[in-house]
Amino acid sequence: MRAFRGVANFVGMIVTGGLGVTFVVAGVGRADLLSFASITPYLDRAPGTIFLIVVGAALILVGVRFLVAGADERVRSGVFSREADGGRVALTGFAVREFISGILRDEIGLDRFRVALQHRGGGVAITVRVTLTPEQRVTSVSERIQSVLSRQVPERTGVEVSDVSILVRGIRSLGRNRVAREEIIHAPDVER
């Protein structure tokens, strides 16, 4: 539903803004650009010009309203908030992702990962897509990620965690390709 509202606001903004610009262009006397041949005699008189400018301005304002509604919806969908003793505390999705990335990098020791957040209930559902090395055990790393994030995110941000999902995108050695490339570069010339 939220995605539909965003698309509807964007389409509404484009359509009404475009119509508004069209009416204003026609109202200021440049109807020849728009090819309104059948109504040009009316538009050339003062009442027609005023009508076009007023309708165009109104449509532009409606387009701006759609733009503001879309921006507000986008901001609201990315904010995680809670009530505190002194008032409301809100964190953007970017701040929560940045915090989680720091935990994954510094405390768990992951180099390659992506974090996605989704509002769920009164909290956040976290999805971590990660690439592990062959030395890392998938189950132990996954359980550690889930345990650490489930404990530290609510503790340090106040945002409740409803779910932590792990998707292992790949298991590959990061150093092997570099070593192989260096061996090829430094290999002695072979006569052919």
N, C-alpha and C positions, 0 to 999 in steps of 0.2 A: 504494500500500500504506500509506503514511504517513497519507494522508487517511482511509482506512478505519479505521486504528487509532484516530485521533482521534474519529471518529464512534462507533465501538464503545465507547470509553471513556466518551463523553458519554452514550450510551444506557444503558450499564451503570450509570453513576452515577445517572441519573434513576430507572431501574427499581428498583435495589436500595435506593436512598435512600427512594424512595416506599413500597416494601414495608416497610422498616424503620420508618418513621414510622407507617404503618398498624398494624403489630403493637404498637408501643409505645403508641399511642393506645388500642388495644383492651385492652392489658394493664393500663393504669392505671385501667381501669374505665369508659371512655367508648365501649364497644362499640356503644351505642345510636346514636352518630354514624355508625358504619360499617354498621349493619343486619346483624349476624351473628345473626340470629334462631335458626337451627338449632343453633348451638354455644354460645349464651349460657349455658346451664346449666353447661357445663364451664368456661367462662371466668370464671364467678363464684366458683369455688373457687380456693384458693391455688395448687395445682399449675398450673392453666391460666393464671393471671395471671403466674406466674413464667416459664412456657414462652414466653408471648407477649412479655414484656419481654426475655428473653434472645435470642430469635430476632430481634426488632426491633432490638436493639442490635447483633447480629452483622451484620444486613443494612445498617445504617447505617455500620458500619465498612467493609464491603465497598464501599459507595458512596463513602466517603471515599478508599479505596484507588484506585478508578477515577478519582476527581477528581485525586489526586496523580499517577497514571500519565499522565493526559491533560496535566497541567501540565508534567510532566517531558518528555514527548514534544514538546510545543510549544517548550519552551526549547531542547532538543537540536536541533530542526530549524532553529532560527534562529541557531545559534552556528557561527562559523567559527573553527577553531582550528589551531594548529601547535605543534610542539615546538621550543623554543628551548634555548639553553645552560643557562639557569637553571630551566627547567621549561616547563610548558604555557602558551601565550598564547592567549586566546580573545577574540573580538570578537562582539558581538551583531549580528544583521542590521541593526538600527536604526543602530548605530554605523557600519557599512560604508556603508549608504545615505546617512547624513548626510555622511560623508566624500566620497562620490561627488557628492552634490548640491553641496557646496562647490566642487569642481573644475569642475562644469558651469556653475555660476553665476559664479565668480570668474575662472577661467582661460579658459573658452571663451566666456563672455558670454551664456549662455542664460537666458531668463526663465521660459519655460513648458515644464516637463518633469516626467516621473515616472520613478522608478527602481524596477525589480523585480529581486530576486536569487533565484537558485536554486542549490542545491548540485549540483555536477556533478563527478564524479570526486573529486579531492582539493582542488578549489577552488570557484570561484563562476562562474556564468554571469550576466552582467549584461544586462538589457534596458532600454533607455532609450526612452521614448515622448516625443516632442518636437514642439512646434509652432514652425515657423520663420517668419521674415518673408520677403516676396518678394525682398528684397535678398540674403538668404543663399542660397548654393549648396548644395543638398542633398548632393551627393557630397563636396564639400570639408569641410562641417561634419561629416558622418557619419564620414568618414575621420579627421578630427581627434579626434572623440570617441573612436573606437576606439583610435587610437594613444595618446592621453593616458591613457585609463583602463587600457589593457593594460600601460602602462609604470609609471604612478604607483601604482595600487592595490597590486600586489605589492611595489613598492619601499618604500612607506610603511606598509603594514599587514602584510605578510608573507603575505597571502592570495593564492594563485595564481588568475589569471583564465583560465578555459578558453574563454570566448566573450564577445564584446560585440556585441549585436544592437541595431540602431537601427530604430525605427518612427516615421516622420514622420506624425503624426496630422493635421496641417493646415499650410497655408501661408497666413498672413493678416497683414495689416498691423495692428499694435496701435494705432498713432497715428491712423489715418485716421478711425475712428469718433469719437474724442475731438474731432478738429478739426471734423468735420462737425457734431457736437452743439454745439460752441462757436459755430460760424457760425450755426446756427439760433437759438441763445439770443441772440446779439448782433446778429442781423439787424434792420434797421430795420423798423418797422411798415409794413405794406402796406395801403392802403385797399381795401376790398372793395366 
